[in-house]
Amino acid sequence: MSESISQFFIKLENWKFQQFNPQVGIINPETHAYAIEFFPENRSKSMNLETFHTLLQDPRVSQIQALICQIEYENYYNDNVCFGIVLEALCDACEKLPNLKALFIGDAEQHEYRKSKLAVFDIRPILEAFPNLQLLKVRGQFYEYPLECEFLKHENLKTLIIETADIDERNFAQICALKLPNIECIELWLGRGLYHLHNSTFIMDRLIPILFGETFPNLAYLGLRSSEFSDLLAENIVQSPIIERLLVLDLSMGNLSDRGAEALLNCPAINQLHTLNIGNNCVSESMVQRLLQLNCQVIADEQESEVDRGCGASRYSALHE
């Protein structure tokens, strides 16, 4: 998100990052996002929650507005239980965090080109435990456990970011069916798990309520990133009513080709955007130059050829195992 457009959406960067130090305690709960690291204990299926419990005992804990829960894990030993342990501890502490507005929970590492194997248990408990939450960002894989959040309504959430390389059809449908009347910014990383020739219709059917403004009536930032069917997304988005009211359209890190870029270029409403992000895709240099003539900010860096990226036959997105 560019600096000028970010002021319109709530994001973690609205708070200064601060790793929680038990020796210092909570000093600036209104202006800093306090980060807690959760570590597994000796390759076991338990987590060290000591630092988190120390934070909860701080006299200013009730004033915290933003919290970052960074989960460390060891592949094959506990990647399927760590999230659930932290989730339970966090939700049990909800009464101590009445002013929490922004929450990150998930993989401590940001895997730019390698997918996270941290299994996300569910997001429903978070939304139920924190009714005043305005931002939720989750990082991990969304296929090992079925979500239980379909049709769940949350009145105050404004930003939802699902950062993943693996989400299955059922969990994708669950997220699309959330009732979020005040959501303004939604960013979904789609990854490889959704791309099969037989289910592209299923995926677009799940997106229809979003694209037609039925599910998220206040949406102004739509990010459908790391997709393996970016051309199809672009062609459907430009034909939907939502394009008339978006400020930001983010189709980055996928396999958008000149086909999808042409659909964007031929849509007059694209010029009403503040920002169009198609970075890290498969768009040719000549097409990029045409897109740069649009009357909006265009982010189009790090394009690869379709052969190098694998677009076409195998259609790999930017995230690799």
Helices and strands as residue ranges (DSSP letters): H 3-6, G 12-14, E 16-19, E 32-40, E 47-48, H 50-56, G 61-63, E 66-71, H 82-92, G 94-96, E 102-107, H 124-129, E 135-139, E 159-163, H 169-176, E 185-191, H 200-211, E 221-227, H 230-237, G 241-244, E 248-250, H 258-265, G 268-272, E 275-277, H 285-291, E 297-299, H 306-309
